[in-house]
């Protein structure tokens, strides 16, 4: 009898551990950077609109770098690309601490965003290339939990160490430690095949739209929730402290549920699970307005609904690894990174406008519309998967 859960090759296991650990550090550093830059600039008297432009400078590289990321991965190999990205991010953090002003931060945040784009696209492609399909869900569930934990820990770390420039130096140190961790992993360059063997990134969407477009919708919804939930909670009758505590509960839900969703992905039809997660997420957000402002009930609802919503990201990444190999896996991972950046830019303005049109429940209405717009993709993928393949 064959073992249904084959053991990973020790070299692959070490590389997976290095990639997951280093990306946890990356997300922790980014979880520090986003709120800290806004706080420092506001303290200097910078207008909110300019702070927004500074944030956009960090988000913009996803559109410029993603098209070239697959070729870079194939040319240099994932470990070397990640080491370069981590060093680049470390330098950006150190210089942001040394020159804490708006004008200096525009190019430095662009550099940080360039590093982040390379790191997220490369880590996802590398992890998917190493994970055996029988354990892909488990591996990516752990990766998603580590990513969520990193982001959630950033603001908590700021509360402990303060909001001067010191956290930027900590971020720089974390990046250098992560680079050393990745340097111990497999640094071969043959994970994604030769250059010129992959279709254009946009053509890959026609093959697996449910997997490749999920990040756009998920990021649009998540960015909307993180940006506006405290305001929404306050306007439904909660205190500011309670609203922030609920965001922490939501983050814990995202961390705790991903390994469980990963295990489920290895034991059942993945497209059925993805469709079920989207439907359950929509149901959870429909319930949320009815439990506000009851802190305990709202906390349970948010814990579950945010955990389920993050499962959509996890399942999409699993499906990308299941469907694509070699050069196309590199291209697909770069495309999903671009979709994340696009969704993050679209989500908050959409939800802000919705809150102005319907006070205060426009936020929940916007998030529901985002997930409802995504729902046809996994449903259509299920139907297509059931059709017999012509010989």
N, C-alpha and C positions, 0 to 999 in steps of 0.2 A: 504494500500500500504506500502511495506517495504521501509525503507530508504536505497537508494543505497550506501550511504556513512556513515556507522555506526560510531558512536563516539567511540573513544578509551576509555577503562577503565582508570580512573584517575591514578591508580597505574602504568599502562603500559605507559601512556603518560609521567608521571614523569620519568620513567626509560629510555624511548626513549630520552627524552630531556637531561638527564644526560649522556647517552652514546654518543650522538652526540656532545654535548658541550665538553666533556672530550677528545674525539678523535680529535676535532678541535685543542685543546691545544696540544695534542700529535704530530699532524702533524706540528703545528707551531714550536715546539721544534726540531723536526727532520729537518724541513726546515732551522733552525738555525745551527744544528749540522753538516750536510754534508758539506756545504761550509766553515764553520768556522774552522773545523778540517783541511781541506786542506790548508786554508790560514795560519793558525798558524804553521803547519808543514813546509810549504814552506818557511816561514819567518825564521825558524830555520835551513834552509839549507838541509832539507830532500829531497831526490831525488823523482821525480814523481812516479817511480815504487814502492817505499816503501809506498808512500801515497796511491797508489792503493791497496797495500796489507792491509793497515790499514782500508781502506773502505771495503775490502772483509771480514775483521774480523767482521764488523758489519752486513754484509749481510749473512755470513755463518750460523748463528743459525737457519735461516728459514728451512734448511734441517735437522737439528738435533731436533728441537723443534716441528715442524709441526706434525710429526707422533704421538706425545704424547699429543698434544693440545686437541683433542676431549675427551680423558679420563680425562684430568685435568679439562676441563669445566664441564663434567658430575659429577665428584667427588666433586668439590668445589662450583660450580655455577658461572655464568658469572660475577656477581658483585664482588665476592671475588677474582676471578682470575684477574679482571681488577685492583682492588685496589692493589693487590700484584705487578702486572706489573708496575703500575704507581709509586709505592714506589721504586721498583727496578730501574726504569729509573731515578727517581729523585736522588737516591744515586749515580748512574753512572755519571750523569751530574755533581754533586757536586765534586766527586773525580776527574773527568777530569779537572775541574777548579783548583783543589788543586795540581794536578800532571800533568802539561802540557808538556808531553814528549812522544816520539814515543813508547818506550817500555811499559810504564805504560798504554798507551791508547789501546794497543792490547787487553788485557783482559777486560778493561773497555768498549771498543766498542763491544766486544763479549757479555758482560752483557747487554749493551744497545740494541743490536740486539735481544737478547733473550726476553727482555721485549717487544720490538716492535712486534715481532712475536706473542707473546701471546695476546697483546693488539689488533692488527689488526684482527687476527682470531676470538677472542672472541667477539669483538664489532660487527663484521659483523654477526656472528651467533646469537648474542643476539638481535640485531635490527631486523633481519629477523624473529626471533621467536615471537617478540612482534607485528610486523606490520600486520594488517589484510590485506588479499590479495586484497581487493577492494581499499586499499590505499597504497599498498606496493610501487608502483612506486613513489608516492609523498614523502613518508618517506625516501626512499633510495636516491631520488633526492636531498633532503635537506642534507642528510648525505654526499653524494658525493661532494656537493657544499662546505660544511664545511671543508671536507678533503682537497679539492683543495685550498680553501682560506687559510687554515693553512700553507700548503707548500709554497704558493706564498708569504705569509707575512713574512716568515723567513728571506730571503735575504733583504727585505725592512727594517726589524727591525735592521739587522746588519748595514745597511747604516746609521741608525739613532743613534745607540748607540756605534758603533765602533766594532773592531775585536780583542779586548783583550779577557781575559777569563770571563769577566763579563756576556756575554750572556749565558754561561753555568750555572751560578748561577740563571739567569732568567729562563732558562729551568727547573732547579731543582724545583724552586718555582712553576712554572706552573704545574709540575707533582703532587706536593703535593696538590695544590688547586684542581686539577682534581680528585685526590683520595678522597678528602673530598666531592666533588660533587657526585661521584659514591656511596659513603657511605650512602647518603640520599636516594638512589634508592632501589628497591625491591631486597633483598639479598637472596631470596629463591634459592634452588638448583635443582628444578624439571623442568627446562626449556628443557633439552635435553634427558630425559629418563635415564634408568639405564645403567650401563656399560655392555658391551657384547652384546648389541642389534643392533649394527651397523656393516655393511659390511666394509671390508678393504677399505681405502681411494681410492686406485687405481681402485677398482671395481666400485666405484661410477661414474667414468668417462664413463663407458659403458652405464650408464643410461642417462646422460645429458652432452655429450662432448662439445656442443656449449657453455654451461654455465660455465663448470668447466675449460675449456682450454682458455677461453677468456683472462684471466689475463696474461697468458704467452705471447701472441701476443701483447696485449696492452702495457704491461710493457716494452717489447723489443723495441717497436716503440717509446714510450714516453721517455725512458731513452736515446735512440739514439738522439731524437730531442733536449732534454735539454742539452745533452753533446756537440753535434756538430753543432747545429744551428748557434750560433754566428760565428763560423769559416766559415760555409757555406755562411752566409750572407755577411761576409767581403770579401770572395773570389768572390762573385757575384757583388761587387762594393759598398757595404754599409759601413758606419762607424761602429766602435765598439759600440758607444753609440746607434746608431739606431738598431743594432742587439739585444742589451740587452733590449731596449724598446719594440721591437717586441715580445720578450719572455714574457714580462709583459702583453702585449696585449693578447698573447696566453693563459696565466694563467687566465686572466679576462674572456676569452671565456669559459674556463673550468668551472669557477664558475657560470657564468650567465646562461648557458644553461642547467645545470643538473636539476633544479626544473622543467623546461619546459618539458624536456625529461621524467622526472618522471610522470608528469601529462599525457603526451601522452601514457605512458606505462599502465596507468590505464583505458585508453579509447579505445585502439585498440589492435589487436593481437600482443603480445609481440615478437614472433619470426619474424613476418613480419617487425616489427619496428627494431629489431636487424639487420636483413638482410639489410634493407634500410640504416641504419646507417653505416654499413661496406661499402656498395657500395658508399654512399655519401662521406665517408672519403677517399676512393680510388680516387674518382673524384676530391676532393679538393686538394689532394697531386699531382695529375696530372697537375692541374692548377698552383700550386705554382711556379715552375721554370719560367713560362711565365710572372709572375708579379714581379719577382725580377729584379732589386733592387728598384722598385717603392714602397716607404715606405707606402703610404696610401693604395694602392691596396694589398700589401703584408700583411698589418695589418688586413684588412677586411678578407682576405683569411685565415690567421692563426687563427683569432678569431673564425671563423666558423668551420674550419676543426679540430682544437684542441677541441672545444666544442663537435662536433659530435663524435670524437674519444673517449673522456671521457664518452660519452653516452654509448659506448660499455661496459665499466666497470660497469656503473650504471645498464644497462639492464641485464648484466650477473648476477649481484648480486640479482636483482629482480627475475630472473629465478631460481636461486639457492633456494631462499626462497619459490618460488611457487612449486618447484618440491620435496624438501626434508623437512622432519620434524624430530623433536626429535634428537636422537643420530646421525642420518645420516646428519642432518643439521650441527651439530658440525663438523663432519668429512669432509663434503663438504667445509665448510668455511676454515678449516685448509688446505685443499688441494689447494684452490684458493690462499691462502696466499703463499704456497710453489711455486705455479706456477708464482706468481708475482716475487718472488725472483729469480727464474730460468730465467725468461724472462729478468729481469734487468741485470743479469750477461751475458746473451747471446747477447743482443741487441747492446750495445756500441762496442764490438770488431767486430761484423759483419758490422756495419755501418762504423767504422773506416777503415776496409779493403776495403769496397766498395768505400769510398772516395779516397783511394789511387789508385784504379783501374780506376775510372772515376771522374776526377777533374772538377768541384766541385760537380756535381749532383749525385754522388754515394750515398750521404746521402738520397736523396729523393727516389732513386731507391731501396735502402735497405728497407726503410719504406714501400714503395709500395709493395715490395715482401712479407713483414711480413703480411700486411693486406690481400693480395691476398691469402696467404697460409691459413689464417683463414677463408676466405669467404666460402669455401665448408661446414664448420661445421654448421653455421646457416641455409644455404640452405638445407642441408640434414635433419636438425631437422624439418624444415617446411614440407618437403615431408613426413617424418615419422609421424608427428603430424596429417597429413591429412588421413593417412591410418586408416581404421576402425579397432577398437580393437576386437579381436576374443573373443567370449563369452566362 
